[in-house]
Amino acid sequence: MTTKKHYESHLGNFYTWMLGDWEKKSQEFKSFLIQKNLIPKFSKKAIDMGAGNGMQAIPLAELGYEVTAIDFNPQLLSELNQNVKNRSLPMQLVDGEITNFSLWKDINPELILCCGDTISHLDSFEEIKAWMEQCYTRLLPRGKFILSFRDYSKTLQDQERFIPVKSDENRIHTCLLDFSDKNILVTDLLYEKINGDWQMSVSSYRKVRITVAIIHNYLKEIGFRVDVSEEFQRMNLVVATK
């Protein structure tokens, strides 16, 4: 199943619940931006690729960026739209793929970000590097490039492959990972209590098996300078400068 179909038919239905305390995490990201001095400086334009429900886009807008938020999942874009309205923030929402650079061809961003392991959703290492090259080309000089992603260098085996993600009295979400040399097959299993009975829904999709070392190498080969590389909200977060 494609990543887009996986989100439309399965993961998008409980993605926000899975993330947990949205407000807390959003404020943590805002604090990170302020701490690293990632505030608007020249064009004030920012592109959020794979924006989801706006956990990063909202803080960017609150700090004064003119944000274009791109995502391929209508449900998450609808949630983002409501989050924007609740805060009376200006933002352009775009339904589309992050590889479609024509969606923002007339925008000159000083900041591009792609968080939440979204880059691993692309089809191959080659596509990831080509996408990063396009981001470099479109970014203004001295512009910032922010990525957050998981490091898949360790092969999980046997029981390690089962990841308990989140549970409450009505839902249990478990993720199963199957590793190959270049990819990971991700299976999301959701148990929901409906009318007193537990029902299971399952869907799978593939990710590219990226690592911190691979992403760092791509950034440097393309011409970026890596300024920050640290763990943030259980992911690897990188800030690079053109």
N, C-alpha and C positions, 0 to 999 in steps of 0.2 A: 504494500500500500504506500502511496506517496505521502510525504509529510503533510501536505495541504489537506489531503483526504483524511488523514489520521486526526488532524485537528478539527476538521469540520464534523466528522462523524463520531468523535470520541473525546479526545483530550480537551478540546475547546469547551466542552460542556461542564468541566469541573476544574479548569485550569486556575481560575482565581481562588477557588477553595484550596487547591493544592499549594498555592504560593504561601498561604498563611496570612499574617498580619500585614496587609498591603500598606496601610498608613505608616506603620513603623518602618518598614523597609524603604518606602519612598522617602521618608524623612532622613533615613540613614544615608541614602544616595545623595540627597541634597547636601547634607553635611560633608560628605566626601568631596563633592564638587567645590564647595567653599574652601575646605581645607587644602585642596590641591590647586586652588586659584584657577579653577576651570570655569570662570565667569565670562560673560560676553565682553569682547575687546574691540572687534572691528566690524565685521558685517552683521553680527548678532544672529546669523542664520545657523540653524542646527537641523540635522537630519537624523531621525531615530529610525533605524532599520530593524524591523521585527518588534515594533513598539508594544504589541500586546495590549494590555489594559492601561498602560501609561505609567508604570512604576518609575521609569526614567524620564519619560517625556514631560510629565507634570512638574517635577522639580526643575527641569531645564526651563520650562516656560515661567515658573515662579521666579527664577533668577534673571529673567529678562530676555531669554532667547526667543527668537521667532521660529517655532518648531514645526517641521513637517514630519508627521508620524506615519510610517508605512508598515502595513501588515497585511497578510493574505487571508486572515480569518475574520469574517464579518461579525461574529459574536464578540470577539475581543475588541474589535473596533467600536462596536456599539457600547461596550462597557467603558472604553476610553472616552467616547463622545459624552457619555453621562458624567464621567469624572471631570471632564473639562467644563461642562455646563455647570456642575455643582460649585466650581471654583471661579467661574466667569473668566476663564483664560482664553486668549486667542491661540488657535492652533489649526493647522491644515492637516486633515486626516485623509490618507490615501489607501485605497484597497488595491494591493498589488504585491508582486514579488520583489524582494530586495535586489535581485539581479537586474531589474528593469530600471536602468538609470535615466531613461527618457521620462520617467514619472516626475523628475525634478530637474529637468534639463536647464531651466532658466534660473536656478537658485545657485548662489555661490556661498557654500557653507564655510564657516570657520570651525565647525565641529561636526563630526560624524561619529555616531556610536551604534553599536550592535551588541546587545547584551543578552543574557539568559541562554547561552549555548546555541544561539541561533545560527552561527556560522557553521556549526557541525551538521546543519540540515541541508547544506548544499550537496551537490551530487558527487564531488570528488575533491581530492587535494588540488588538482589542476584548476577546478572551478573556484575554489576558495582563494587561491593565489591570484587568479585573474580578477576576481571580484575586489580583492584588496588593492590591486594595481589601479583599478578604476576609481576606487575611493581616493587613492593618493592623487590621481590626476584631477579629480573634481574638487578636492579640498584646496582652500586658499593657502598660500605660503604662510608658514608658522601656525597653520591650523592644527587642531587636535583630533586624534582618532582614538576612540575608546572601544575596547572589546572586553566582554566577560564570557568565559567559557569553562568547561570542565577539561581536565587533563586525563586522557584515556591511555596513558602509557602502561599502566598496570593491567594485565589480563586477569579478570576475575574468573574464578573457577568454582565448580560445584555449588555449594550453598551460598558462596559469596555473591553469586550472580543475582540473588534475590534481594532487592532493596526495598525495605519498608519505608514508604514515602510519607504517608500521613493517614491518620484514622481518627474517627470520632464515633459517636453512638449510632450514626446512620451510614457511614461510609468507611471503606478500607481501601486504600490505594497502594498497590505493590508494583514495583517495576522489575522486570526480568531482563538481564543483559546477556547477549550471546556475542562473543568476540571472534572476529576474524582478523587477518593481517591489516586490512585497510578500513574496515567498517565494523559497526556494532549494530546488531539487530535489537531494537528496543521494543519490549512488549509491556504495555500498560494494562494491568488488571485492576478493575474497579468492582468492588462489591458494594451494593447499595441495598439498604433495607427499605422495601416498598410494600406498604400495607402489611407490615409485620413479617414479611418474608425477605430473605437475602437473595438478591439476583446479581449475577456476574456479567460484566461486559468486558470484552478483550479486543485490543487492536495493536498492530505492530507497524513499525517503520524503521528505516535505516538512518544511521548517523555516520559521518566520516570520523575516523578514529584520530582526532587531532590531539596534539600535546603542546605544552608550553614551549618546548624547544622548537618545534616545527613552526609555530606562530611567530616566535621571536625571529627565527631565521628568515621567514618570509618578509616580515616587516623591515628588517635590515637590508635584505637584498633589494627590496622595492625602493628604499631610500628614506624610510622613517627612522627617527631617533626614539628609542624606547626610554621613556622618562620614569614610568611607574610600572612595577610588576609585583602584585601582592595578592593575597587571598582576601576576598571581600564577599560576604554573604554566601559562603560555601562554594564560591567559584574563583577562578583565576581572573583577575582584572588587570588589564594592560592599558596604559595611556601612552600614546606615541605622538610625536610632533613631525610635521612635514618640513 
